[in-house]
């Protein structure tokens, strides 16, 4: 004889079987923008590293009697811009808010 508990258990497992893929797709949909943003930042950092390497090579192979490909002022100005942007990002990301986001997504 099938008990009410067994019927309930069977129905619950059936619902979980259908609901779990939906839950996974929702989670994937919610997390995808952040993953794409991280990927874009990684590509941007790699691009900047390549640009820096190319600039160093251009400087190393530039004749001393000609204008340099990048002046000291340009290099320092670019560094200042990047330092300022990095500081803004780090200021916006407070540890307490990061902890809150991490615990809420689980």
N, CA, C and O atoms as a printed pandas DataFrame, in Angstrom:
     atom_number atom_name residue_name chain_id  residue_number  x_coord  y_coord  z_coord
0              1         N          UNK        A               1    0.832   -1.168    0.000
1              2        CA          UNK        A               1    0.000    0.000    0.000
2              3         C          UNK        A               1    0.893    1.253    0.000
3              4         O          UNK        A               1    1.842    1.355    0.776
4              5         N          UNK        A               2    0.570    2.183   -0.871
5              6        CA          UNK        A               2    1.353    3.411   -0.994
6              7         C          UNK        A               2    0.838    4.411    0.028
7              8         O          UNK        A               2   -0.353    4.715    0.099
8              9         N          UNK        A               3    1.764    4.900    0.802
9             10        CA          UNK        A               3    1.384    5.851    1.837
10            11         C          UNK        A               3    1.379    7.269    1.284
11            12         O          UNK        A               3    1.930    7.548    0.219
12            13         N          UNK        A               4    0.755    8.132    2.020
13            14        CA          UNK        A               4    0.691    9.538    1.639
14            15         C          UNK        A               4    2.102   10.121    1.586
15            16         O          UNK        A               4    2.409   10.942    0.722
16            17         N          UNK        A               5    2.944    9.699    2.502
17            18        CA          UNK        A               5    4.320   10.179    2.543
18            19         C          UNK        A               5    5.067    9.766    1.280
19            20         O          UNK        A               5    5.848   10.549    0.738
20            21         N          UNK        A               6    4.837    8.550    0.809
21            22        CA          UNK        A               6    5.503    8.078   -0.400
22            23         C          UNK        A               6    5.027    8.867   -1.620
23            24         O          UNK        A               6    5.835    9.235   -2.473
24            25         N          UNK        A               7    3.734    9.127   -1.706
25            26        CA          UNK        A               7    3.186    9.914   -2.817
26            27         C          UNK        A               7    3.785   11.322   -2.792
27            28         O          UNK        A               7    4.197   11.851   -3.825
28            29         N          UNK        A               8    3.826   11.912   -1.614
29            30        CA          UNK        A               8    4.401   13.242   -1.458
30            31         C          UNK        A               8    5.867   13.244   -1.871
31            32         O          UNK        A               8    6.306   14.144   -2.587
32            33         N          UNK        A               9    6.618   12.256   -1.434
33            34        CA          UNK        A               9    8.039   12.151   -1.755
34            35         C          UNK        A               9    8.251   11.984   -3.256
35            36         O          UNK        A               9    9.139   12.614   -3.829
36            37         N          UNK        A              10    7.445   11.144   -3.894
37            38        CA          UNK        A              10    7.560   10.943   -5.339
38            39         C          UNK        A              10    7.259   12.232   -6.099
39            40         O          UNK        A              10    7.976   12.583   -7.036
40            41         N          UNK        A              11    6.207   12.930   -5.702
41            42        CA          UNK        A              11    5.828   14.177   -6.357
42            43         C          UNK        A              11    6.908   15.238   -6.158
43            44         O          UNK        A              11    7.218   15.993   -7.080
44            45         N          UNK        A              12    7.474   15.294   -4.965
45            46        CA          UNK        A              12    8.538   16.257   -4.677
46            47         C          UNK        A              12    9.769   15.990   -5.536
47            48         O          UNK        A              12   10.361   16.926   -6.074
48            49         N          UNK        A              13   10.158   14.734   -5.670
49            50        CA          UNK        A              13   11.323   14.419   -6.500
50            51         C          UNK        A              13   11.041   14.722   -7.973
51            52         O          UNK        A              13   11.945   15.136   -8.699
52            53         N          UNK        A              14    9.817   14.525   -8.417
53            54        CA          UNK        A              14    9.441   14.845   -9.790
54            55         C          UNK        A              14    9.511   16.356  -10.032
55            56         O          UNK        A              14   10.003   16.810  -11.065
56            57         N          UNK        A              15    9.017   17.113   -9.072
57            58        CA          UNK        A              15    9.083   18.565   -9.187
58            59         C          UNK        A              15   10.519   19.077   -9.156
59            60         O          UNK        A              15   10.872   20.004   -9.885
60            61         N          UNK        A              16   11.332   18.474   -8.319
61            62        CA          UNK        A              16   12.747   18.866   -8.262
62            63         C          UNK        A              16   13.441   18.552   -9.580
63            64         O          UNK        A              16   14.272   19.329  -10.051
64            65         N          UNK        A              17   13.101   17.421  -10.168
65            66        CA          UNK        A              17   13.696   17.020  -11.440
66            67         C          UNK        A              17   13.377   18.053  -12.522
67            68         O          UNK        A              17   14.227   18.350  -13.361
68            69         N          UNK        A              18   12.175   18.596  -12.508
69            70        CA          UNK        A              18   11.795   19.610  -13.487
70            71         C          UNK        A              18   12.306   20.996  -13.095
71            72         O          UNK        A              18   12.672   21.789  -13.962
72            73         N          UNK        A              19   12.332   21.286  -11.819
73            74        CA          UNK        A              19   12.691   22.622  -11.358
74            75         C          UNK        A              19   14.178   22.907  -11.340
75            76         O          UNK        A              19   14.583   24.057  -11.511
76            77         N          UNK        A              20   14.995   21.899  -11.138
77            78        CA          UNK        A              20   16.447   22.108  -11.027
78            79         C          UNK        A              20   17.047   22.703  -12.303
79            80         O          UNK        A              20   17.827   23.650  -12.205
80            81         N          UNK        A              21   16.718   22.191  -13.504
81            82        CA          UNK        A              21   17.263   22.833  -14.707
82            83         C          UNK        A              21   16.823   24.294  -14.851
83            84         O          UNK        A              21   17.592   25.135  -15.316
84            85         N          UNK        A              22   15.593   24.586  -14.455
85            86        CA          UNK        A              22   15.096   25.962  -14.519
86            87         C          UNK        A              22   15.893   26.840  -13.559
87            88         O          UNK        A              22   16.282   27.957  -13.900
88            89         N          UNK        A              23   16.124   26.338  -12.391
89            90        CA          UNK        A              23   16.909   27.069  -11.388
90            91         C          UNK        A              23   18.331   27.317  -11.890
91            92         O          UNK        A              23   18.878   28.405  -11.707
92            93         N          UNK        A              24   18.925   26.307  -12.521
93            94        CA          UNK        A              24   20.280   26.451  -13.058
94            95         C          UNK        A              24   20.329   27.480  -14.183
95            96         O          UNK        A              24   21.274   28.265  -14.255
96            97         N          UNK        A              25   19.330   27.490  -15.062
97            98        CA          UNK        A              25   19.294   28.474  -16.149
98            99         C          UNK        A              25   19.136   29.889  -15.600
99           100         O          UNK        A              25   19.764   30.820  -16.104
100          101         N          UNK        A              26   18.308   30.059  -14.580
101          102        CA          UNK        A              26   18.129   31.368  -13.967
102          103         C          UNK        A              26   19.440   31.849  -13.351
103          104         O          UNK        A              26   19.830   33.003  -13.527
104          105         N          UNK        A              27   20.113   30.960  -12.632
105          106        CA          UNK        A              27   21.387   31.314  -12.017
106          107         C          UNK        A              27   22.418   31.676  -13.091
107          108         O          UNK        A              27   23.162   32.646  -12.946
108          109         N          UNK        A              28   22.452   30.892  -14.161
109          110        CA          UNK        A              28   23.358   31.175  -15.272
110          111         C          UNK        A              28   23.056   32.547  -15.878
111          112         O          UNK        A              28   23.969   33.320  -16.169
112          113         N          UNK        A              29   21.777   32.837  -16.063
113          114        CA          UNK        A              29   21.373   34.118  -16.627
114          115         C          UNK        A              29   21.795   35.272  -15.722
115          116         O          UNK        A              29   22.237   36.308  -16.217
116          117         N          UNK        A              30   21.669   35.113  -14.421
117          118        CA          UNK        A              30   22.027   36.175  -13.483
118          119         C          UNK        A              30   23.538   36.371  -13.378
119          120         O          UNK        A              30   23.999   37.499  -13.201
120          121         N          UNK        A              31   24.311   35.300  -13.483
121          122        CA          UNK        A              31   25.756   35.399  -13.304
122          123         C          UNK        A              31   26.509   35.724  -14.593
123          124         O          UNK        A              31   27.652   36.176  -14.538
124          125         N          UNK        A              32   25.887   35.500  -15.753
125          126        CA          UNK        A              32   26.571   35.697  -17.030
126          127         C          UNK        A              32   27.084   37.122  -17.235
127          128         O          UNK        A              32   28.224   37.275  -17.676
128          129         N          UNK        A              33   26.308   38.186  -16.941
129          130        CA          UNK        A              33   26.844   39.536  -17.162
130          131         C          UNK        A              33   28.132   39.804  -16.383
131          132         O          UNK        A              33   29.056   40.420  -16.912
132          133         N          UNK        A              34   28.199   39.356  -15.157
133          134        CA          UNK        A              34   29.427   39.549  -14.376
134          135         C          UNK        A              34   30.604   38.787  -14.958
135          136         O          UNK        A              34   31.727   39.291  -14.986
136          137         N          UNK        A              35   30.347   37.572  -15.422
137          138        CA          UNK        A              35   31.419   36.776  -16.028
138          139         C          UNK        A              35   31.911   37.431  -17.318
139          140         O          UNK        A              35   33.113   37.467  -17.582
140          141         N          UNK        A              36   30.979   37.947  -18.117
141          142        CA          UNK        A              36   31.374   38.629  -19.349
142          143         C          UNK        A              36   32.151   39.905  -19.050
143          144         O          UNK        A              36   33.094   40.247  -19.764
144          145         N          UNK        A              37   31.758   40.594  -18.012
145          146        CA          UNK        A              37   32.469   41.809  -17.609
146          147         C          UNK        A              37   33.896   41.468  -17.158
147          148         O          UNK        A              37   34.843   42.162  -17.526
148          149         N          UNK        A              38   34.047   40.421  -16.377
149          150        CA          UNK        A              38   35.382   39.974  -15.954
150          151         C          UNK        A              38   36.236   39.591  -17.155
151          152         O          UNK        A              38   37.424   39.907  -17.215
152          153         N          UNK        A              39   35.614   38.907  -18.109
153          154        CA          UNK        A              39   36.323   38.488  -19.324
154          155         C          UNK        A              39   36.775   39.713  -20.120
155          156         O          UNK        A              39   37.902   39.756  -20.614
156          157         N          UNK        A              40   35.892   40.708  -20.242
157          158        CA          UNK        A              40   36.242   41.935  -20.967
158          159         C          UNK        A              40   37.401   42.656  -20.288
159          160         O          UNK        A              40   38.300   43.164  -20.957
160          161         N          UNK        A              41   37.377   42.699  -18.957
161          162        CA          UNK        A              41   38.484   43.337  -18.228
162          163         C          UNK        A              41   39.789   42.586  -18.439
163          164         O          UNK        A              41   40.845   43.204  -18.577
164          165         N          UNK        A              42   39.727   41.258  -18.466
165          166        CA          UNK        A              42   40.938   40.464  -18.692
166          167         C          UNK        A              42   41.505   40.741  -20.082
167          168         O          UNK        A              42   42.718   40.864  -20.253
168          169         N          UNK        A              43   40.630   40.838  -21.060
169          170        CA          UNK        A              43   41.075   41.145  -22.425
170          171         C          UNK        A              43   41.685   42.540  -22.476
171          172         O          UNK        A              43   42.707   42.756  -23.127
172          173         N          UNK        A              44   41.051   43.483  -21.786
173          174        CA          UNK        A              44   41.562   44.845  -21.777
174          175         C          UNK        A              44   42.934   44.916  -21.105
175          176         O          UNK        A              44   43.824   45.614  -21.589
176          177         N          UNK        A              45   43.108   44.198  -19.996
177          178        CA          UNK        A              45   44.415   44.186  -19.321
178          179         C          UNK        A              45   45.486   43.566  -20.218
179          180         O          UNK        A              45   46.614   44.055  -20.279
180          181         N          UNK        A              46   45.126   42.495  -20.909
181          182        CA          UNK        A              46   46.088   41.854  -21.807
182          183         C          UNK        A              46   46.454   42.802  -22.944
183          184         O          UNK        A              46   47.617   42.886  -23.339
184          185         N          UNK        A              47   45.474   43.503  -23.460
185          186        CA          UNK        A              47   45.726   44.462  -24.536
186          187         C          UNK        A              47   46.652   45.576  -24.065
187          188         O          UNK        A              47   47.566   45.977  -24.785
188          189         N          UNK        A              48   46.412   46.074  -22.855
189          190        CA          UNK        A              48   47.267   47.130  -22.313
190          191         C          UNK        A              48   48.696   46.621  -22.093
191          192         O          UNK        A              48   49.661   47.351  -22.318
192          193         N          UNK        A              49   48.823   45.377  -21.655
193          194        CA          UNK        A              49   50.159   44.801  -21.455
194          195         C          UNK        A              49   50.897   44.690  -22.788
195          196         O          UNK        A              49   52.097   44.954  -22.865
196          197         N          UNK        A              50   50.181   44.305  -23.820
197          198        CA          UNK        A              50   50.792   44.202  -25.158
198          199         C          UNK        A              50   51.195   45.591  -25.640
199          200         O          UNK        A              50   52.282   45.769  -26.189
200          201         N          UNK        A              51   50.312   46.582  -25.433
201          202        CA          UNK        A              51   50.635   47.956  -25.830
202          203         C          UNK        A              51   51.891   48.455  -25.103
203          204         O          UNK        A              51   52.750   49.102  -25.701
204          205         N          UNK        A              52   51.979   48.146  -23.816
205          206        CA          UNK        A              52   53.146   48.561  -23.038
206          207         C          UNK        A              52   54.413   47.888  -23.561
207          208         O          UNK        A              52   55.458   48.526  -23.686
208          209         N          UNK        A              53   54.313   46.625  -23.858
209          210        CA          UNK        A              53   55.469   45.902  -24.398
210          211         C          UNK        A              53   55.899   46.516  -25.733
211          212         O          UNK        A              53   57.089   46.726  -25.971
212          213         N          UNK        A              54   54.929   46.800  -26.594
213          214        CA          UNK        A              54   55.240   47.419  -27.891
214          215         C          UNK        A              54   55.863   48.795  -27.708
215          216         O          UNK        A              54   56.790   49.159  -28.432
216          217         N          UNK        A              55   55.355   49.568  -26.734
217          218        CA          UNK        A              55   55.914   50.896  -26.482
218          219         C          UNK        A              55   57.354   50.791  -25.982
219          220         O          UNK        A              55   58.212   51.586  -26.365
220          221         N          UNK        A              56   57.607   49.811  -25.130
221          222        CA          UNK        A              56   58.982   49.623  -24.636
222          223         C          UNK        A              56   59.927   49.234  -25.772
223          224         O          UNK        A              56   61.060   49.712  -25.841
224          225         N          UNK        A              57   59.451   48.365  -26.659
225          226        CA          UNK        A              57   60.283   47.963  -27.792
226          227         C          UNK        A              57   60.537   49.143  -28.722
227          228         O          UNK        A              57   61.650   49.331  -29.213
228          229         N          UNK        A              58   59.484   49.943  -28.962
229          230        CA          UNK        A              58   59.649   51.112  -29.827
230          231         C          UNK        A              58   60.656   52.085  -29.213
231          232         O          UNK        A              58   61.485   52.661  -29.918
232          233         N          UNK        A              59   60.577   52.260  -27.913
233          234        CA          UNK        A              59   61.512   53.160  -27.236
234          235         C          UNK        A              59   62.933   52.605  -27.280
235          236         O          UNK        A              59   63.891   53.349  -27.492
236          237         N          UNK        A              60   63.064   51.306  -27.082
237          238        CA          UNK        A              60   64.401   50.695  -27.059
238          239         C          UNK        A              60   65.081   50.766  -28.428
239          240         O          UNK        A              60   66.305   50.861  -28.512
240          241         N          UNK        A              61   64.286   50.718  -29.496
241          242        CA          UNK        A              61   64.864   50.706  -30.839
242          243         C          UNK        A              61   64.842   52.075  -31.523
243          244         O          UNK        A              61   65.280   52.208  -32.666
244          245         N          UNK        A              62   64.339   53.077  -30.830
245          246        CA          UNK        A              62   64.280   54.421  -31.420
246          247         C          UNK        A              62   65.659   55.062  -31.379
247          248         O          UNK        A              62   66.356   54.970  -30.369
248          249         N          UNK        A              63   66.054   55.702  -32.456
249          250        CA          UNK        A              63   67.340   56.418  -32.449
250          251         C          UNK        A              63   67.298   57.568  -31.442
251          252         O          UNK        A              63   66.279   58.243  -31.293
252          253         N          UNK        A              64   68.407   57.776  -30.766
253          254        CA          UNK        A              64   68.448   58.791  -29.705
254          255         C          UNK        A              64   68.357   60.221  -30.252
255          256         O          UNK        A              64   67.957   61.133  -29.529
256          257         N          UNK        A              65   68.720   60.418  -31.502
257          258        CA          UNK        A              65   68.691   61.775  -32.045
258          259         C          UNK        A              65   67.292   62.188  -32.511
259          260         O          UNK        A              65   67.089   63.355  -32.848
260          261         N          UNK        A              66   66.319   61.265  -32.541
261          262        CA          UNK        A              66   64.953   61.582  -32.956
262          263         C          UNK        A              66   64.038   61.712  -31.735
263          264         O          UNK        A              66   64.379   61.297  -30.627
264          265         N          UNK        A              67   62.865   62.303  -31.979
265          266        CA          UNK        A              67   61.868   62.407  -30.911
266          267         C          UNK        A              67   61.473   61.004  -30.451
267          268         O          UNK        A              67   61.322   60.107  -31.280
268          269         N          UNK        A              68   61.305   60.801  -29.142
269          270        CA          UNK        A              68   60.896   59.485  -28.649
270          271         C          UNK        A              68   59.437   59.209  -29.034
271          272         O          UNK        A              68   58.655   60.146  -29.198
272          273         N          UNK        A              69   59.070   57.936  -29.177
273          274        CA          UNK        A              69   57.686   57.603  -29.527
274          275         C          UNK        A              69   56.699   58.031  -28.438
275          276         O          UNK        A              69   55.553   58.367  -28.737
276          277         N          UNK        A              70   57.138   58.020  -27.181
277          278        CA          UNK        A              70   56.300   58.445  -26.059
278          279         C          UNK        A              70   57.153   59.301  -25.139
279          280         O          UNK        A              70   58.237   58.892  -24.721
280          281         N          UNK        A              71   56.661   60.485  -24.829
281          282        CA          UNK        A              71   57.427   61.367  -23.948
282          283         C          UNK        A              71   57.216   60.965  -22.492
283          284         O          UNK        A              71   56.269   60.256  -22.154
284          285         N          UNK        A              72   58.113   61.433  -21.651
285          286        CA          UNK        A              72   58.000   61.166  -20.224
286          287         C          UNK        A              72   56.695   61.728  -19.681
287          288         O          UNK        A              72   56.047   61.108  -18.837
288          289         N          UNK        A              73   56.314   62.896  -20.164
289          290        CA          UNK        A              73   55.057   63.522  -19.735
290          291         C          UNK        A              73   53.854   62.642  -20.102
291          292         O          UNK        A              73   52.951   62.462  -19.285
292          293         N          UNK        A              74   53.836   62.098  -21.315
293          294        CA          UNK        A              74   52.733   61.230  -21.739
294          295         C          UNK        A              74   52.659   59.973  -20.874
295          296         O          UNK        A              74   51.575   59.534  -20.492
296          297         N          UNK        A              75   53.803   59.412  -20.575
297          298        CA          UNK        A              75   53.838   58.187  -19.759
298          299         C          UNK        A              75   53.316   58.476  -18.359
299          300         O          UNK        A              75   52.501   57.720  -17.830
300          301         N          UNK        A              76   53.777   59.555  -17.763
301          302        CA          UNK        A              76   53.314   59.898  -16.414
302          303         C          UNK        A              76   51.834   60.266  -16.393
303          304         O          UNK        A              76   51.123   59.927  -15.447
304          305         N          UNK        A              77   51.371   60.953  -17.424
305          306        CA          UNK        A              77   49.959   61.314  -17.507
306          307         C          UNK        A              77   49.091   60.052  -17.628
307          308         O          UNK        A              77   48.056   59.958  -16.968
308          309         N          UNK        A              78   49.486   59.103  -18.440
309          310        CA          UNK        A              78   48.740   57.849  -18.592
310          311         C          UNK        A              78   48.724   57.075  -17.273
311          312         O          UNK        A              78   47.703   56.497  -16.899
312          313         N          UNK        A              79   49.850   57.068  -16.578
313          314        CA          UNK        A              79   49.912   56.394  -15.277
314          315         C          UNK        A              79   48.959   57.043  -14.284
315          316         O          UNK        A              79   48.266   56.351  -13.537
316          317         N          UNK        A              80   48.925   58.361  -14.277
317          318        CA          UNK        A              80   48.040   59.087  -13.363
318          319         C          UNK        A              80   46.572   58.769  -13.649
319          320         O          UNK        A              80   45.787   58.572  -12.721
320          321         N          UNK        A              81   46.204   58.720  -14.919
321          322        CA          UNK        A              81   44.822   58.403  -15.292
322          323         C          UNK        A              81   44.463   57.000  -14.815
323          324         O          UNK        A              81   43.400   56.792  -14.231
324          325         N          UNK        A              82   45.340   56.048  -15.061
325          326        CA          UNK        A              82   45.062   54.664  -14.666
326          327         C          UNK        A              82   45.010   54.515  -13.144
327          328         O          UNK        A              82   44.164   53.788  -12.623
328          329         N          UNK        A              83   45.900   55.194  -12.434
329          330        CA          UNK        A              83   45.885   55.137  -10.978
330          331         C          UNK        A              83   44.591   55.734  -10.433
331          332         O          UNK        A              83   44.004   55.202   -9.490
332          333         N          UNK        A              84   44.159   56.822  -11.020
333          334        CA          UNK        A              84   42.917   57.461  -10.594
334          335         C          UNK        A              84   41.715   56.537  -10.825
335          336         O          UNK        A              84   40.863   56.394   -9.948
336          337         N          UNK        A              85   41.649   55.918  -11.991
337          338        CA          UNK        A              85   40.540   55.011  -12.293
338          339         C          UNK        A              85   40.543   53.801  -11.364
339          340         O          UNK        A              85   39.492   53.371  -10.887
340          341         N          UNK        A              86   41.719   53.262  -11.114
341          342        CA          UNK        A              86   41.819   52.108  -10.230
342          343         C          UNK        A              86   41.366   52.473   -8.823
343          344         O          UNK        A              86   40.666   51.698   -8.170
344          345         N          UNK        A              87   41.760   53.641   -8.363
345          346        CA          UNK        A              87   41.349   54.095   -7.042
346          347         C          UNK        A              87   39.843   54.253   -6.932
347          348         O          UNK        A              87   39.254   53.913   -5.906
348          349         N          UNK        A              88   39.221   54.764   -7.977
349          350        CA          UNK        A              88   37.761   54.925   -7.975
350          351         C          UNK        A              88   37.063   53.581   -7.893
351          352         O          UNK        A              88   36.079   53.429   -7.169
352          353         N          UNK        A              89   37.568   52.609   -8.631
353          354        CA          UNK        A              89   36.960   51.278   -8.613
354          355         C          UNK        A              89   37.118   50.645   -7.239
355          356         O          UNK        A              89   36.167   50.079   -6.700
356          357         N          UNK        A              90   38.308   50.737   -6.674
357          358        CA          UNK        A              90   38.548   50.136   -5.365
358          359         C          UNK        A              90   37.759   50.837   -4.268
359          360         O          UNK        A              90   37.319   50.187   -3.320
360          361         N          UNK        A              91   37.571   52.147   -4.377
361          362        CA          UNK        A              91   36.769   52.862   -3.389
362          363         C          UNK        A              91   35.307   52.450   -3.464
363          364         O          UNK        A              91   34.625   52.394   -2.440
364          365         N          UNK        A              92   34.821   52.161   -4.664
365          366        CA          UNK        A              92   33.421   51.774   -4.839
366          367         C          UNK        A              92   33.149   50.370   -4.312
367          368         O          UNK        A              92   32.014   50.050   -3.960
368          369         N          UNK        A              93   34.165   49.546   -4.256
369          370        CA          UNK        A              93   34.002   48.157   -3.820
370          371         C          UNK        A              93   34.442   48.023   -2.371
371          372         O          UNK        A              93   35.598   47.700   -2.095
372          373         N          UNK        A              94   33.557   48.261   -1.482
373          374        CA          UNK        A              94   33.869   48.145   -0.060
374          375         C          UNK        A              94   33.770   46.687    0.359
375          376         O          UNK        A              94   32.904   45.965   -0.136
376          377         N          UNK        A              95   34.640   46.234    1.263
377          378        CA          UNK        A              95   34.617   44.833    1.688
378          379         C          UNK        A              95   33.270   44.376    2.233
379          380         O          UNK        A              95   32.864   43.246    1.964
380          381         N          UNK        A              96   32.568   45.207    2.983
381          382        CA          UNK        A              96   31.288   44.778    3.532
382          383         C          UNK        A              96   30.276   44.537    2.432
383          384         O          UNK        A              96   29.482   43.602    2.532
384          385         N          UNK        A              97   30.274   45.356    1.375
385          386        CA          UNK        A              97   29.328   45.144    0.286
386          387         C          UNK        A              97   29.710   43.914   -0.524
387          388         O          UNK        A              97   28.835   43.215   -1.035
388          389         N          UNK        A              98   31.017   43.639   -0.648
389          390        CA          UNK        A              98   31.436   42.431   -1.356
390          391         C          UNK        A              98   30.999   41.190   -0.593
391          392         O          UNK        A              98   30.540   40.218   -1.195
392          393         N          UNK        A              99   31.138   41.217    0.733
393          394        CA          UNK        A              99   30.715   40.083    1.531
394          395         C          UNK        A              99   29.220   39.877    1.394
395          396         O          UNK        A              99   28.751   38.745    1.276
396          397         N          UNK        A             100   28.475   40.962    1.410
397          398        CA          UNK        A             100   27.024   40.877    1.291
398          399         C          UNK        A             100   26.635   40.271   -0.044
399          400         O          UNK        A             100   25.752   39.414   -0.093
400          401         N          UNK        A             101   27.275   40.697   -1.133
401          402        CA          UNK        A             101   26.956   40.140   -2.452
402          403         C          UNK        A             101   27.298   38.675   -2.524
403          404         O          UNK        A             101   26.551   37.892   -3.111
404          405         N          UNK        A             102   28.408   38.290   -1.941
405          406        CA          UNK        A             102   28.833   36.886   -2.012
406          407         C          UNK        A             102   27.866   35.980   -1.240
407          408         O          UNK        A             102   27.560   34.882   -1.705
408          409         N          UNK        A             103   27.388   36.407   -0.095
409          410        CA          UNK        A             103   26.509   35.552    0.681
410          411         C          UNK        A             103   25.099   35.524    0.112
411          412         O          UNK        A             103   24.377   34.551    0.328
412          413         N          UNK        A             104   24.687   36.552   -0.602
413          414        CA          UNK        A             104   23.340   36.571   -1.144
414          415         C          UNK        A             104   23.201   35.715   -2.391
415          416         O          UNK        A             104   22.106   35.231   -2.679
416          417         N          UNK        A             105   24.270   35.518   -3.132
417          418        CA          UNK        A             105   24.190   34.755   -4.383
418          419         C          UNK        A             105   24.207   33.255   -4.159
419          420         O          UNK        A             105   24.013   32.501   -5.113
420          421         N          UNK        A             106   24.429   32.795   -2.942
421          422        CA          UNK        A             106   24.490   31.369   -2.706
422          423         C          UNK        A             106   23.143   30.823   -2.373
423          424         O          UNK        A             106   23.004   29.622   -2.140
